[in-house]
């Protein structure tokens, strides 16, 4: 992640961070959130591990078109990202 942050700074590109499957390793999740705060990077959300998402994707469906926890979280991340990029 640090390499991507440095590249974005060199290119003048705004970035934001979300964490996929955040609940599989809470320590790493907290480390990433702390890194974002320390480096003034917009943190836009958390997407949980979701067995239903695996099933939907295996059937060729999108998680945002079905009601599942990961799909709801992705929608929230989208809206938070749009708000962050309008700053």
N, CA, C and O atoms as CSV, one atom per row, in Angstrom:
chain,resi,resn,atom,element,x,y,z
A,1,UNK,N,N,0.826,-1.182,0.000
A,1,UNK,CA,C,0.000,0.000,0.000
A,1,UNK,C,C,0.877,1.256,0.000
A,1,UNK,O,O,0.540,2.253,-0.639
A,2,UNK,N,N,1.988,1.204,0.710
A,2,UNK,CA,C,2.850,2.384,0.772
A,2,UNK,C,C,3.351,2.783,-0.612
A,2,UNK,O,O,3.443,3.970,-0.925
A,3,UNK,N,N,3.674,1.793,-1.438
A,3,UNK,CA,C,4.138,2.085,-2.793
A,3,UNK,C,C,3.046,2.788,-3.611
A,3,UNK,O,O,3.336,3.720,-4.361
A,4,UNK,N,N,1.827,2.355,-3.470
A,4,UNK,CA,C,0.715,2.982,-4.183
A,4,UNK,C,C,0.507,4.415,-3.689
A,4,UNK,O,O,0.250,5.318,-4.485
A,5,UNK,N,N,0.618,4.620,-2.387
A,5,UNK,CA,C,0.474,5.963,-1.819
A,5,UNK,C,C,1.554,6.882,-2.376
A,5,UNK,O,O,1.265,8.008,-2.780
A,6,UNK,N,N,2.788,6.408,-2.400
A,6,UNK,CA,C,3.888,7.227,-2.919
A,6,UNK,C,C,3.689,7.534,-4.405
A,6,UNK,O,O,3.926,8.662,-4.839
A,7,UNK,N,N,3.263,6.556,-5.177
A,7,UNK,CA,C,3.022,6.766,-6.609
A,7,UNK,C,C,1.914,7.787,-6.825
A,7,UNK,O,O,2.026,8.652,-7.693
A,8,UNK,N,N,0.842,7.690,-6.037
A,8,UNK,CA,C,-0.271,8.635,-6.194
A,8,UNK,C,C,0.174,10.060,-5.868
A,8,UNK,O,O,-0.257,11.013,-6.517
A,9,UNK,N,N,1.035,10.204,-4.864
A,9,UNK,CA,C,1.543,11.534,-4.516
A,9,UNK,C,C,2.382,12.107,-5.649
A,9,UNK,O,O,2.259,13.287,-5.981
A,10,UNK,N,N,3.232,11.280,-6.243
A,10,UNK,CA,C,4.068,11.736,-7.355
A,10,UNK,C,C,3.228,12.161,-8.554
A,10,UNK,O,O,3.564,13.113,-9.258
A,11,UNK,N,N,2.127,11.439,-8.775
A,11,UNK,CA,C,1.267,11.733,-9.919
A,11,UNK,C,C,0.190,12.774,-9.608
A,11,UNK,O,O,-0.511,13.238,-10.507
A,12,UNK,N,N,0.066,13.133,-8.339
A,12,UNK,CA,C,-0.962,14.098,-7.949
A,12,UNK,C,C,-2.365,13.532,-8.031
A,12,UNK,O,O,-3.318,14.260,-8.310
A,13,UNK,N,N,-2.496,12.244,-7.791
A,13,UNK,CA,C,-3.789,11.562,-7.879
A,13,UNK,C,C,-4.347,11.368,-6.475
A,13,UNK,O,O,-3.643,10.901,-5.580
A,14,UNK,N,N,-5.608,11.725,-6.288
A,14,UNK,CA,C,-6.255,11.532,-4.992
A,14,UNK,C,C,-6.582,10.055,-4.808
A,14,UNK,O,O,-7.008,9.377,-5.743
A,15,UNK,N,N,-6.376,9.578,-3.602
A,15,UNK,CA,C,-6.691,8.181,-3.303
A,15,UNK,C,C,-7.554,8.088,-2.048
A,15,UNK,O,O,-7.645,9.021,-1.250
A,16,UNK,N,N,-8.174,6.939,-1.911
A,16,UNK,CA,C,-8.936,6.604,-0.715
A,16,UNK,C,C,-8.734,5.115,-0.475
A,16,UNK,O,O,-8.396,4.369,-1.395
A,17,UNK,N,N,-8.941,4.692,0.754
A,17,UNK,CA,C,-8.712,3.299,1.115
A,17,UNK,C,C,-9.981,2.679,1.675
A,17,UNK,O,O,-10.689,3.283,2.481
A,18,UNK,N,N,-10.250,1.459,1.228
A,18,UNK,CA,C,-11.256,0.616,1.856
A,18,UNK,C,C,-10.594,-0.734,2.099
A,18,UNK,O,O,-9.607,-1.075,1.447
A,19,UNK,N,N,-11.128,-1.483,3.021
A,19,UNK,CA,C,-10.547,-2.782,3.343
A,19,UNK,C,C,-11.559,-3.879,3.037
A,19,UNK,O,O,-12.655,-3.914,3.596
A,20,UNK,N,N,-11.164,-4.769,2.136
A,20,UNK,CA,C,-11.989,-5.916,1.790
A,20,UNK,C,C,-11.698,-7.051,2.778
A,20,UNK,O,O,-10.555,-7.251,3.187
A,21,UNK,N,N,-12.742,-7.786,3.152
A,21,UNK,CA,C,-12.628,-8.899,4.100
A,21,UNK,C,C,-11.941,-8.447,5.385
A,21,UNK,O,O,-11.094,-9.147,5.939
A,22,UNK,N,N,-12.327,-7.264,5.841
A,22,UNK,CA,C,-11.702,-6.656,7.021
A,22,UNK,C,C,-11.787,-7.530,8.260
A,22,UNK,O,O,-10.913,-7.475,9.126
A,23,UNK,N,N,-12.819,-8.322,8.345
A,23,UNK,CA,C,-13.066,-9.106,9.549
A,23,UNK,C,C,-12.262,-10.403,9.618
A,23,UNK,O,O,-12.397,-11.162,10.578
A,24,UNK,N,N,-11.435,-10.661,8.618
A,24,UNK,CA,C,-10.605,-11.867,8.658
A,24,UNK,C,C,-9.307,-11.641,9.421
A,24,UNK,O,O,-8.648,-12.596,9.833
A,25,UNK,N,N,-8.936,-10.355,9.610
A,25,UNK,CA,C,-7.743,-10.054,10.407
A,25,UNK,C,C,-7.884,-8.640,10.983
A,25,UNK,O,O,-7.486,-7.660,10.353
A,26,UNK,N,N,-8.443,-8.553,12.159
A,26,UNK,CA,C,-8.731,-7.260,12.789
A,26,UNK,C,C,-7.453,-6.475,13.078
A,26,UNK,O,O,-7.467,-5.248,12.989
A,27,UNK,N,N,-6.369,-7.132,13.416
A,27,UNK,CA,C,-5.102,-6.434,13.686
A,27,UNK,C,C,-4.627,-5.692,12.437
A,27,UNK,O,O,-4.261,-4.520,12.519
A,28,UNK,N,N,-4.628,-6.349,11.303
A,28,UNK,CA,C,-4.205,-5.688,10.060
A,28,UNK,C,C,-5.181,-4.569,9.714
A,28,UNK,O,O,-4.765,-3.507,9.251
A,29,UNK,N,N,-6.470,-4.795,9.930
A,29,UNK,CA,C,-7.470,-3.751,9.684
A,29,UNK,C,C,-7.148,-2.503,10.502
A,29,UNK,O,O,-7.162,-1.391,9.974
A,30,UNK,N,N,-6.863,-2.683,11.772
A,30,UNK,CA,C,-6.545,-1.539,12.636
A,30,UNK,C,C,-5.247,-0.864,12.199
A,30,UNK,O,O,-5.137,0.361,12.248
A,31,UNK,N,N,-4.264,-1.657,11.774
A,31,UNK,CA,C,-2.999,-1.090,11.284
A,31,UNK,C,C,-3.224,-0.230,10.039
A,31,UNK,O,O,-2.647,0.850,9.915
A,32,UNK,N,N,-4.054,-0.707,9.130
A,32,UNK,CA,C,-4.337,0.047,7.901
A,32,UNK,C,C,-5.068,1.341,8.233
A,32,UNK,O,O,-4.740,2.397,7.692
A,33,UNK,N,N,-6.050,1.265,9.114
A,33,UNK,CA,C,-6.776,2.473,9.505
A,33,UNK,C,C,-5.844,3.492,10.161
A,33,UNK,O,O,-5.944,4.689,9.893
A,34,UNK,N,N,-4.948,3.023,11.009
A,34,UNK,CA,C,-3.981,3.918,11.661
A,34,UNK,C,C,-3.046,4.536,10.630
A,34,UNK,O,O,-2.730,5.722,10.723
A,35,UNK,N,N,-2.603,3.767,9.662
A,35,UNK,CA,C,-1.739,4.269,8.603
A,35,UNK,C,C,-2.444,5.388,7.825
A,35,UNK,O,O,-1.853,6.426,7.528
A,36,UNK,N,N,-3.699,5.154,7.508
A,36,UNK,CA,C,-4.477,6.163,6.774
A,36,UNK,C,C,-4.589,7.451,7.584
A,36,UNK,O,O,-4.401,8.545,7.052
A,37,UNK,N,N,-4.890,7.317,8.856
A,37,UNK,CA,C,-5.020,8.495,9.705
A,37,UNK,C,C,-3.690,9.247,9.797
A,37,UNK,O,O,-3.656,10.470,9.659
A,38,UNK,N,N,-2.615,8.528,10.026
A,38,UNK,CA,C,-1.282,9.134,10.157
A,38,UNK,C,C,-0.864,9.857,8.875
A,38,UNK,O,O,-0.194,10.888,8.931
A,39,UNK,N,N,-1.261,9.314,7.722
A,39,UNK,CA,C,-0.844,9.860,6.434
A,39,UNK,C,C,-1.919,10.696,5.746
A,39,UNK,O,O,-1.805,11.031,4.567
A,40,UNK,N,N,-2.969,11.027,6.506
A,40,UNK,CA,C,-4.040,11.879,5.990
A,40,UNK,C,C,-4.648,11.339,4.690
A,40,UNK,O,O,-4.838,12.072,3.719
A,41,UNK,N,N,-4.944,10.051,4.703
A,41,UNK,CA,C,-5.565,9.384,3.559
A,41,UNK,C,C,-7.009,9.095,3.922
A,41,UNK,O,O,-7.286,8.571,5.001
A,42,UNK,N,N,-7.926,9.430,3.037
A,42,UNK,CA,C,-9.337,9.170,3.296
A,42,UNK,C,C,-9.585,7.671,3.433
A,42,UNK,O,O,-9.228,6.883,2.557
A,43,UNK,N,N,-10.203,7.296,4.551
A,43,UNK,CA,C,-10.608,5.916,4.770
A,43,UNK,C,C,-12.100,5.849,4.513
A,43,UNK,O,O,-12.876,6.503,5.209
A,44,UNK,N,N,-12.522,5.056,3.509
A,44,UNK,CA,C,-13.908,5.112,3.060
A,44,UNK,C,C,-14.759,3.903,3.417
A,44,UNK,O,O,-15.937,3.853,3.063
A,45,UNK,N,N,-14.182,2.926,4.114
A,45,UNK,CA,C,-15.060,1.866,4.582
A,45,UNK,C,C,-14.468,0.485,4.659
A,45,UNK,O,O,-13.310,0.238,4.326
A,46,UNK,N,N,-15.329,-0.404,5.118
A,46,UNK,CA,C,-14.976,-1.793,5.381
A,46,UNK,C,C,-15.958,-2.719,4.667
A,46,UNK,O,O,-17.170,-2.512,4.718
A,47,UNK,N,N,-15.426,-3.735,4.008
A,47,UNK,CA,C,-16.270,-4.745,3.369
A,47,UNK,C,C,-16.002,-6.073,4.076
A,47,UNK,O,O,-14.862,-6.537,4.110
A,48,UNK,N,N,-17.042,-6.685,4.640
A,48,UNK,CA,C,-16.829,-7.934,5.374
A,48,UNK,C,C,-16.658,-9.139,4.445
A,48,UNK,O,O,-17.081,-9.118,3.289
A,49,UNK,N,N,-16.033,-10.180,4.975
A,49,UNK,CA,C,-16.047,-11.458,4.272
A,49,UNK,C,C,-17.491,-11.922,4.241
A,49,UNK,O,O,-18.199,-11.822,5.243
A,50,UNK,N,N,-17.931,-12.427,3.098
A,50,UNK,CA,C,-19.339,-12.779,2.939
A,50,UNK,C,C,-19.440,-14.033,2.079
A,50,UNK,O,O,-19.198,-13.984,0.873
A,51,UNK,N,N,-19.798,-15.157,2.701
A,51,UNK,CA,C,-19.934,-16.408,1.944
A,51,UNK,C,C,-20.988,-16.290,0.848
A,51,UNK,O,O,-20.891,-16.948,-0.188
A,52,UNK,N,N,-21.984,-15.457,1.078
A,52,UNK,CA,C,-23.019,-15.268,0.062
A,52,UNK,C,C,-22.432,-14.604,-1.173
A,52,UNK,O,O,-22.876,-14.878,-2.288
A,53,UNK,N,N,-21.443,-13.737,-0.994
A,53,UNK,CA,C,-20.794,-13.086,-2.131
A,53,UNK,C,C,-20.101,-14.112,-3.018
A,53,UNK,O,O,-20.164,-14.024,-4.244
A,54,UNK,N,N,-19.446,-15.076,-2.399
A,54,UNK,CA,C,-18.773,-16.135,-3.155
A,54,UNK,C,C,-19.791,-16.893,-3.998
A,54,UNK,O,O,-19.554,-17.154,-5.177
A,55,UNK,N,N,-20.908,-17.241,-3.404
A,55,UNK,CA,C,-21.964,-17.956,-4.121
A,55,UNK,C,C,-22.511,-17.115,-5.276
A,55,UNK,O,O,-22.699,-17.621,-6.382
A,56,UNK,N,N,-22.764,-15.841,-5.016
A,56,UNK,CA,C,-23.291,-14.973,-6.071
A,56,UNK,C,C,-22.315,-14.857,-7.234
A,56,UNK,O,O,-22.707,-14.966,-8.396
A,57,UNK,N,N,-21.057,-14.636,-6.920
A,57,UNK,CA,C,-20.056,-14.491,-7.972
A,57,UNK,C,C,-19.891,-15.786,-8.767
A,57,UNK,O,O,-19.709,-15.746,-9.984
A,58,UNK,N,N,-19.952,-16.926,-8.093
A,58,UNK,CA,C,-19.861,-18.216,-8.792
A,58,UNK,C,C,-21.037,-18.436,-9.736
A,58,UNK,O,O,-20.935,-19.186,-10.707
A,59,UNK,N,N,-22.150,-17.778,-9.441
A,59,UNK,CA,C,-23.328,-17.880,-10.317
A,59,UNK,C,C,-23.379,-16.754,-11.341
A,59,UNK,O,O,-24.358,-16.613,-12.075
A,60,UNK,N,N,-22.315,-15.955,-11.384
A,60,UNK,CA,C,-22.240,-14.872,-12.370
A,60,UNK,C,C,-23.057,-13.655,-12.002
A,60,UNK,O,O,-23.383,-12.843,-12.867
A,61,UNK,N,N,-23.394,-13.514,-10.727
A,61,UNK,CA,C,-24.183,-12.378,-10.271
A,61,UNK,C,C,-23.299,-11.378,-9.546
A,61,UNK,O,O,-22.207,-11.719,-9.092
A,62,UNK,N,N,-23.769,-10.154,-9.440
A,62,UNK,CA,C,-23.023,-9.090,-8.767
A,62,UNK,C,C,-23.513,-8.930,-7.335
A,62,UNK,O,O,-24.706,-9.049,-7.056
A,63,UNK,N,N,-22.579,-8.658,-6.435
A,63,UNK,CA,C,-22.961,-8.467,-5.039
A,63,UNK,C,C,-23.768,-7.192,-4.832
A,63,UNK,O,O,-24.491,-7.079,-3.842
A,64,UNK,N,N,-23.663,-6.241,-5.734
A,64,UNK,CA,C,-24.437,-5.008,-5.552
A,64,UNK,C,C,-25.862,-5.139,-6.083
A,64,UNK,O,O,-26.709,-4.288,-5.812
A,65,UNK,N,N,-26.127,-6.208,-6.844
A,65,UNK,CA,C,-27.475,-6.416,-7.375
A,65,UNK,C,C,-28.317,-7.337,-6.502
A,65,UNK,O,O,-29.510,-7.514,-6.751
A,66,UNK,N,N,-27.702,-7.918,-5.487
A,66,UNK,CA,C,-28.410,-8.801,-4.563
A,66,UNK,C,C,-28.253,-8.240,-3.151
A,66,UNK,O,O,-27.332,-7.469,-2.880
A,67,UNK,N,N,-29.153,-8.631,-2.262
A,67,UNK,CA,C,-29.071,-8.146,-0.887
A,67,UNK,C,C,-28.151,-9.044,-0.077
A,67,UNK,O,O,-28.525,-10.146,0.324
A,68,UNK,N,N,-26.930,-8.547,0.157
A,68,UNK,CA,C,-25.980,-9.283,0.997
A,68,UNK,C,C,-25.101,-8.267,1.718
A,68,UNK,O,O,-25.009,-7.112,1.303
A,69,UNK,N,N,-24.466,-8.697,2.787
A,69,UNK,CA,C,-23.702,-7.754,3.609
A,69,UNK,C,C,-22.557,-7.108,2.845
A,69,UNK,O,O,-22.298,-5.917,3.018
A,70,UNK,N,N,-21.873,-7.864,2.011
A,70,UNK,CA,C,-20.765,-7.275,1.261
A,70,UNK,C,C,-21.275,-6.281,0.215
A,70,UNK,O,O,-20.641,-5.254,-0.028
A,71,UNK,N,N,-22.392,-6.579,-0.390
A,71,UNK,CA,C,-22.972,-5.658,-1.375
A,71,UNK,C,C,-23.397,-4.343,-0.749
A,71,UNK,O,O,-23.169,-3.276,-1.318
A,72,UNK,N,N,-24.015,-4.418,0.422
A,72,UNK,CA,C,-24.406,-3.190,1.126
A,72,UNK,C,C,-23.166,-2.384,1.497
A,72,UNK,O,O,-23.156,-1.159,1.382
A,73,UNK,N,N,-22.121,-3.078,1.944
A,73,UNK,CA,C,-20.885,-2.389,2.324
A,73,UNK,C,C,-20.222,-1.732,1.112
A,73,UNK,O,O,-19.717,-0.614,1.214
A,74,UNK,N,N,-20.219,-2.413,-0.023
A,74,UNK,CA,C,-19.620,-1.844,-1.239
A,74,UNK,C,C,-20.368,-0.589,-1.664
A,74,UNK,O,O,-19.756,0.387,-2.098
A,75,UNK,N,N,-21.677,-0.612,-1.542
A,75,UNK,CA,C,-22.454,0.597,-1.865
A,75,UNK,C,C,-22.070,1.743,-0.933
A,75,UNK,O,O,-21.912,2.879,-1.380
A,76,UNK,N,N,-21.920,1.454,0.351
A,76,UNK,CA,C,-21.493,2.484,1.306
A,76,UNK,C,C,-20.110,3.020,0.947
A,76,UNK,O,O,-19.874,4.227,0.995
A,77,UNK,N,N,-19.200,2.121,0.588
A,77,UNK,CA,C,-17.850,2.535,0.196
A,77,UNK,C,C,-17.918,3.442,-1.032
A,77,UNK,O,O,-17.207,4.444,-1.103
A,78,UNK,N,N,-18.750,3.102,-1.975
A,78,UNK,CA,C,-18.907,3.932,-3.172
A,78,UNK,C,C,-19.327,5.356,-2.799
A,78,UNK,O,O,-18.722,6.328,-3.250
A,79,UNK,N,N,-20.358,5.468,-1.978
A,79,UNK,CA,C,-20.844,6.801,-1.599
A,79,UNK,C,C,-19.801,7.574,-0.795
A,79,UNK,O,O,-19.637,8.779,-0.989
A,80,UNK,N,N,-19.103,6.895,0.100
A,80,UNK,CA,C,-18.054,7.569,0.872
A,80,UNK,C,C,-16.898,8.005,-0.029
A,80,UNK,O,O,-16.307,9.064,0.184
A,81,UNK,N,N,-16.581,7.195,-1.025
A,81,UNK,CA,C,-15.523,7.554,-1.975
A,81,UNK,C,C,-15.924,8.787,-2.780
A,81,UNK,O,O,-15.112,9.688,-2.989
A,82,UNK,N,N,-17.152,8.825,-3.220
A,82,UNK,CA,C,-17.611,9.994,-3.985
A,82,UNK,C,C,-17.538,11.258,-3.126
A,82,UNK,O,O,-17.143,12.318,-3.610
A,83,UNK,N,N,-17.920,11.145,-1.850
A,83,UNK,CA,C,-17.817,12.304,-0.944
A,83,UNK,C,C,-16.365,12.718,-0.752
A,83,UNK,O,O,-16.054,13.909,-0.765
A,84,UNK,N,N,-15.483,11.758,-0.577
A,84,UNK,CA,C,-14.055,12.055,-0.354
A,84,UNK,C,C,-13.443,12.743,-1.576
A,84,UNK,O,O,-12.627,13.653,-1.431
A,85,UNK,N,N,-13.824,12.320,-2.752
A,85,UNK,CA,C,-13.227,12.865,-3.961
A,85,UNK,C,C,-13.797,14.218,-4.342
A,85,UNK,O,O,-13.247,14.906,-5.203
A,86,UNK,N,N,-14.895,14.605,-3.709
A,86,UNK,CA,C,-15.478,15.933,-3.975
A,86,UNK,C,C,-14.853,17.012,-3.100
A,86,UNK,O,O,-15.137,18.196,-3.278
A,87,UNK,N,N,-14.000,16.610,-2.152
A,87,UNK,CA,C,-13.370,17.582,-1.245
A,87,UNK,C,C,-12.442,18.498,-2.027
A,87,UNK,O,O,-11.817,19.385,-1.447
